[in-house]
Amino acid sequence: MSNVTGVGKAQIEKRNRALASFNQWEAEHPRRLQNSEQIFACLGTLYALLPAEARRRIEDPDRNGIRIMHRALRHLKSSL
């Protein structure tokens, strides 16, 4: 049995076993970050671990990454 993309039955069954294995692992390891405040605290900690020179370096001169991050942060803040 094969579908249009050429994926066979054995491949589908292998993927299903992998997904079942992940689902079991996920059930045994619940997410620890439950709210936006915890996420912001983790982001701040990760940022603080960066060397000062890396924090000053401008990798994105048009600041597109900053705009995307600000948009994401506004979305998280609105969910508080």
C-alpha distance (Angstrom), angle and dihedral (degrees) to the residues before:
residue distance angle dihedral
M1 . . .
S2 3.79 . .
N3 3.77 133.4 .
V4 3.79 129.0 -143.4
T5 3.81 94.2 -81.6
G6 3.79 92.6 54.3
V7 3.81 96.6 -110.3
G8 3.78 109.8 147.2
K9 3.78 131.4 -145.7
A10 3.83 92.6 -102.5
Q11 3.79 91.2 54.2
I12 3.80 92.0 49.1
E13 3.81 91.3 48.8
K14 3.82 90.4 49.0
R15 3.81 90.5 51.1
N16 3.81 90.9 48.1
R17 3.82 90.7 52.5
A18 3.80 90.4 49.2
L19 3.81 91.2 50.0
A20 3.80 91.4 48.0
S21 3.80 89.4 50.8
F22 3.80 91.1 50.4
N23 3.80 92.1 47.2
Q24 3.80 89.6 53.8
W25 3.82 91.6 48.3
E26 3.81 91.5 47.6
A27 3.82 91.3 51.1
E28 3.81 89.6 52.8
H29 3.83 93.1 47.0
P30 3.80 109.1 47.3
R31 3.78 118.9 -165.8
R32 3.75 113.2 -92.1
L33 3.79 98.5 -160.5
Q34 3.76 105.8 78.2
N35 3.78 105.4 161.6
S36 3.78 143.1 31.5
E37 3.81 94.2 -105.3
Q38 3.79 91.4 60.4
I39 3.79 90.8 47.6
F40 3.83 92.1 50.6
A41 3.80 90.4 49.1
C42 3.80 90.7 52.9
L43 3.81 92.1 47.5
G44 3.79 90.3 51.1
T45 3.78 91.4 50.4
L46 3.79 92.4 49.3
Y47 3.81 91.3 48.3
A48 3.81 91.1 50.1
L49 3.81 89.4 54.8
L50 3.80 91.0 61.6
P51 3.80 114.7 97.9
A52 3.82 112.5 -104.3
E53 3.81 91.6 -115.1
A54 3.80 90.6 56.1
R55 3.80 90.6 51.5
R56 3.82 90.9 51.7
R57 3.81 95.9 45.2
I58 3.79 114.8 101.6
E59 3.80 107.7 -140.2
D60 3.79 93.4 163.1
P61 3.83 109.0 46.4
D62 3.82 92.5 -177.8
R63 3.80 89.8 51.7
N64 3.81 92.3 -131.9
G65 3.80 91.1 142.2
I66 3.79 90.5 52.6
R67 3.79 91.1 51.3
I68 3.80 90.7 51.0
M69 3.82 91.5 47.9
H70 3.82 92.2 48.0
R71 3.80 89.7 51.3
A72 3.82 90.6 50.6
L73 3.80 91.8 47.2
R74 3.81 92.0 50.0
H75 3.78 88.6 52.4
L76 3.82 91.8 50.3
K77 3.80 92.3 45.2
S78 3.79 91.5 52.2
S79 3.81 89.2 57.4
L80 3.83 93.4 58.6
